[in-house]
Amino acid sequence: MWFIYALATSLCSACYYMCNQNSKLNSHIFITYRGFIPAFVILPVVVFIPPAFMWPFFLIAVLQGLAVSYLDYNIYKLFQKYGAEAVSSINPLSVLITFVFWLVVRPTTLMSYMQNISRFMLIVFSVCAIVYAVMKYRRQPFLVSCLHDMFPLLLIFSFIDITNKLIMEYADNHLISATIYRVFIVSIIIGIVNLMICRQKGIPTSAFFKKENLRASWFILLNPLSMILVNFSMFYAENPAYTSAVVYLSVVWILLFNKIRQYAGLPTKNQPIVKKWIILLLAATILLIITTSNR
């Protein structure tokens, strides 16, 4: 069950990335929209669904919103320093961090792995192969300095993934309502924090209401959809790293989208792709799904 939602998330993430790439929105305006637009859309649903959660649920959701805001702001700074390709090639390391941290947070998961060592080894191999393939699938040199600057952000990526899993424990298994409230709270926090950043940078309020910016921002609705799907996946997954690993199939969808655009005569940002890493990514993902499904 978990992998169906993870696959859907990967497709949604690929569409989100492609639309963002083509929209050319100002990065700070884009992130502010990313917060307020989903919150505005979800608000009518929140009004009719009363919260039935313990207080740690809301605390974790607020912390996630602050973490995502900090992450987005610093990722954009690293994009400018090293380039999006270098940063994106290091991002997958967060999957391995999440995998290990979850075993610390939930030792019972490690005990279940120890009951079937061969299954555990296949899972570890699959996760490592997915991470390695995503890091290598473009001809991008590995930058030690970028890894040094990225490491604190990798820990935040891992924190977000682990708390996505943990937050359901404080929601009394109300999957749908908990997911809706999490998306709403996180989005509100992201919107407020980034609006404050925009004001600090002197971006006028009128810029948020320009017709061209509003028209270009429709794709941001893909973001809350991704958040909902990933939450559903992590609810059912034994380890949140499984979901994060499969979501990286988005690189395959993006490759296919670019091929379709190329055949249609539309402009694309063609970059060198090493096919063997795409094959490894697909094979490792299939192995992970099969191994984690046979319990």
Steps between C-alpha positions, in 0.01 A plus 500: 500500500772750598678481166186591301482834680879542469488442124216752470707747705797455266283578197345800674845625605628471143206707369558754778869529413436538126232766553722688744789488253286650224313759708803722575340636817716696742625242752380689811159575350477137390567363850251745654237385251595143583391570855190717471335354188471141634389634840228712334378204293493262799341751742135412411572133573667581832192697610282189473746248647549552874846407632514191719872485565737521794692826541834351378340465157467879466847561646660265245303661215622847602859376529469345155380829355797683651738226382366509143525881492861490619578219256351674197677827571841336543458261207446800271818658639693181420344490152655840438837394644544152347221464245177298518660188350772471766255555786244258352765230461570510875138518620445120480746443786216608731329168422786305659498732801126450539535122469759485779333757726169318482666184635617711796158659552320166464730216612213255452543546125861387529390197703258401223782536247723273709242222476570482127857604426478429126198728469681771699806479274284526187325808641833666587637417155189638327500827695876551447469419128215750455696774676815424302315489166328836559830658602674368188235514228625836376862570410540725800829505694467432870591815693638446851445866589135474393456187714652687795249785462213261425545267797293704752224524238513124443428457870200731464374301200526191719324675790207587273470143369517344846248743650267429207492145630492587870225759472239233431564349844350815650204501264321189633523350152268764350698484178297736280428772758857484637642538151274796422592679824871430452499644148300803618724581800828443313378712208393788725838502674687492167289787367547721806875441531567565133274804491717646777811419294348672197427811702859501629628479143281792396266303273181711478165351599363587155738242346293219652186618321640550152289310249800340330628366833161369604447332162842340521436363849214255430740203506571565870185297572712198409698563820219426752403199287857373533492562876175305534627208292832481682323506836278211393804306380697553820198399708513152346878468449708313758779756467452858369817461293312258270267776389780755460699254287213418263409869463835544324346323203398855413829523308370229265169683446688824431715319244186367329333843509803655334501230232132566427564877480794435270290286263230770506756760393482688830811647665665279763801527727683195371784390724723194475333191650679174577242232418659231714421701813137534395487122452657448844248741653205313348638157592580601858157658546325186376716288734416727795128478429506120462716448811296726727171358373590139582473507876 
